[in-house]
Amino acid sequence: MVKEGLMVAIEYMRRNMARKGWIIYLVSECFFIGRFLLAFFIPLAQKALIDATTEGASMELISAKALVCLILAVGMGVLFMLSIQLSTTANGEAVSGLLIRAFERLIGQRYSDIQKKGAGWYRSILYTDVLPEMLAPTYSIAVFSVVQFISILIIVGRWSLSLVYAILAICAVYLSLVLLLAKIRDSASKRELDVRLKEAAILEEGIDAARVFSRFGRKEVLFSKLQAHIKLRIKVRRVARLAVATTDSLWEIASSLAMVALVLASLAGLRSGAISTGALVTIIAYIPQMLLPSKAIGDIFMFEAWASGVKKHYMDIEKRYQDTIPLAFDLPNSGAEDAVLELRDIGFSYVKDEKEKGGESSFGAETSLRETTPEKRVNISGISLSCSPGTSTALLGLSGEGKSTLIKLMTGEELPSSGEVRFCGAFLRDIPAPMQRSFINVYSQDTEIVDDDVRGNILVGKEALSGAGIEAKKASLRMGFEESLDKLAAIVGKARIKGEIAAQKVCARELEKAYCTNLRPILGLPLFFRLPGNQEPSLFLSLLDRYSTREMAAIFAEAEFGRSYCVSEKVESLIQSVGLSHLVGRTLGQRGGGISGGERQRIALARCLAKENWKFLIIDEPFTSLDALAEEELSGILQDHTKGRTILLVTHKLNLVPLLTERVVIMKEGAIAAQGSHRELKATNSLYASLWKAFSSQRQ
C-alpha cells in the first residue's frame, strides 16, 4: 500500500504541478534534510559540552563548545523556518495546479457524463487539498531518518548493545501497531468520502427541488435523508480520527517507554564507567530521532489511508477526460456534397435516469445494469438517417421513443453501441470536440444562463468583431495556422529521417513552443497539462500524414472563427429583434435567477443565431416557455436565419413542422417508422395524422 500510494500520489502531482512548484518543493526538501542533519549533530555537540564541563576543561574550550551548540541550534531554527515557508509555497502551487487541471479535465468531459455523476460530486472532489498535502516532507524525512537511525545505532552500540536491542524492539512494536491502524483509517476514509459525496448530491438536489417538495410533497424527506447521511459520516469519521488519535498516543507512549528503557539499560554502563553523563544525555536527546523512522514510515501509511479515496476519484476524472480524446483525429470535409450529417445503422441502449453503473440516486433506489428490466431500458436499433446540405428535417415521435438520445448521438454527447455517425464525411467520434461544437449548432430547451448581462450571455466568451473586419480576421487566422503547421511539418519531416520514435520526440518538444499554442485549443488538447506518453505527437503526426498544411489551416481557421468570434452588428440586431433590449446592461443573476422562462428562451435563440460558420443546426423543442404570439414572432426570425441551411427540428409543436422543414421523420419504438413530406404523411400515416389532429384541436 505504501509503494502504491507513494508512486501514484507523487506521479499524479508530478503531472499536475508546474515546474516552478516542483523546484520550490525540492528546495524546501533540501532545507528539511539540512534541519534534520543539524538535529543529528546537536546532541553530539551537547555531549561534548557536558563532558568538557564535568571533566574540568578550560573555560575557552567550554565556551567554544557552547558556541557550537548555539550556532547549530540557531541554524536548525532558520532552516526549519525556511523549509516551512517554501513548503507552504509549493503546496499552494500544487493546489492551484491540481485544481485548474482537474477543472479542465472536468469541463472537457462529455456533458452527459457530468449529468450522470452530478455537479455536487465534482464540487466536493475539487475542493479538497488531500493530494497536495501528500507533498509534505514525510517521504524525505523517512529516507533520511533511516540513515540517521543507523548512524545513531552505531554510536550507541559502542556504549552498550543492550541499548540497541531495546531501541529496535520499541520501534518494531510501534510500527506494527501503526500498520494495523492505517488499514482501519484507509477503510474509514474511503467510506467517509463516499458518504460525503452522496451527502453533497442530496444537498444539491434538495436545493434545486426545495420548492417542488414544499409545494407538492413533504420537505421533511429532505431533512431525514440528509440527517441519516450526516450521522453515518460522523460515525465513519469517528473511526478515522480514532485511528489518528491512537497513532499519536502510541507515539507519546513509545517515547516515554523508550526513555525509561534506555535509562534502565544504561545504568550498568554508568556504574562501570562505559557510559558518561554526557553520553546518557545524548541518548535521551536522541530518543525522538531513534523513533523517527518508525513514525515517518507510519505517517506514510496514514497519509496514504487518508488520501486513497480522493486519489481514486481524481484518477476517475482523468480517465473520463482521456476517453474523450480520439485515438486518431479526423477532419470534416467542408465541401462534402453527399451528407452533412449521416447516421448509419445506429444502435444504442442505456438505462433511463441511471446515475452510474451500480450507483445510487439521491432520492431513488439502487439501480444496476444487471438488475435492469427491459421496461427500464431505452433502445435504438438499426437507424439510418441522412441530412443532405441545405435540407431541413423534422424528427417526431411520442415521448420516450429515443429522439433525445439521437440528438446526443448527433452532438457527440453519447457514442453509439453499433453503427457510425458521420459529419461531413468524417467519423464524428474522431473529430476534435471544439470542431464538433463549432460546426454543429444547437438551439435547445435547456438553456444555461451565466451571471452576466444579455450580451455576455449571447457571446459566452466570444469576441464581437465589426462586420468590416470579418474577412481580415478569417485571413489572419488561416495564415496563423498555416505558418504554425508549415513550421511544425518541416521540423518533424527532418526528424523522420531518423525514424518514427525520433519524430515523436521532436514533435512533442515542438508542441511545447510558443508557435504551436494556437493549435491546442481548436484540437481540444489540454491547455494546462499534456496528455501522457506519445499520444499528442502521435495525433499530430497522423494529421500531417493525411492532410496538407493548407487543408488543415483552412478547416482550423473556419472552426476557430465560429468558436471565438461573432459579428457585433448581428448581435445587436438579434438583441432588438428577439426582444431583449430591456435586459441590456442588467446582470441576469446566477443561473438566470433574474429573468423569466420566456426571456431565457429568447436568449437561447439569439445565442444560437449569433453563432458563425455552423454547418448543421439542431432545434430541440423550441419556444417551450412562450405564448402563441411570441412563438409566431420568433419562429419567423428562426425561419429567416435558417433558410437554405441544414437543420433538424425536434418538436411537439407541429405547426413549426411545415413552417421550418421539408421532410418529416417519425420514430416509433426506437426505430424510424415513416418519413416523407408533411403533406404526404398527413394523408398516408395514421400516427402523424392523429398527432396533427390532436395538436390542431388543442390550438383551437
Secondary structure, DSSP 8 states (H G I E B T S, - for coil): -HHHHHHHHHHHHHHHS-HHHHHHHHHHHHHHHHHHHHHHHHHHHHHHHHHHHHTT--HHHHHHHHHHHHHHHHHHHHHHHHHHHHHHHHHHHHHHHHHHHHHHHHHTS-HHHHHHH-HHHHHHHHT--HHHHTTSTHHHHHHHHHHHHHHHHHHHHHH-HHHHHHHHHHHHHHHHHHHHHHHHHHHHHHHHHHHHHHHHHHHHHHHHTHHHHHHHS-THHHHHHHHHHHHHHHHHHHHHHHHHHHHHHHHHHHHHHHHHHHHHHHHHHHHHTSS-HHHHHHHHHHHHHHHHHHHHHHHHHHHHHHHHHHHHHHHHHHHHHHTTS-SS-----TT--S-SEEEEEEEEEEETT--STT-B-TTS-B--GGG--GGGEEEEEEEEEEE-TT-EEEEEE-TTSSHHHHHHHHTTSS--SEEEEEETTEEGGGS-HHHHHHHEEEE-S-----SS-HHHHHHTT-EEE-GGGHHHHHHHHHHHHHHHHHHHHHHHHHHGGG-HHHHHHHHHHHTTSGGGTTHHHHHT--SSS--STTHHHHHHHHHHHHS-HHHHHHHHHHHHHHHHEEEHHHHHHHHHHTT-GGGTT----GGGTTS-HHHHHHHHHHHHHH--S-SEEEEESTTTT--HHHHHHHHHHHHHHHTTS-EEEE-S-TTHHHHH-SEEEEEETTEEEEEE-HHHHHHH-HHHHHHHHHHHHHH-
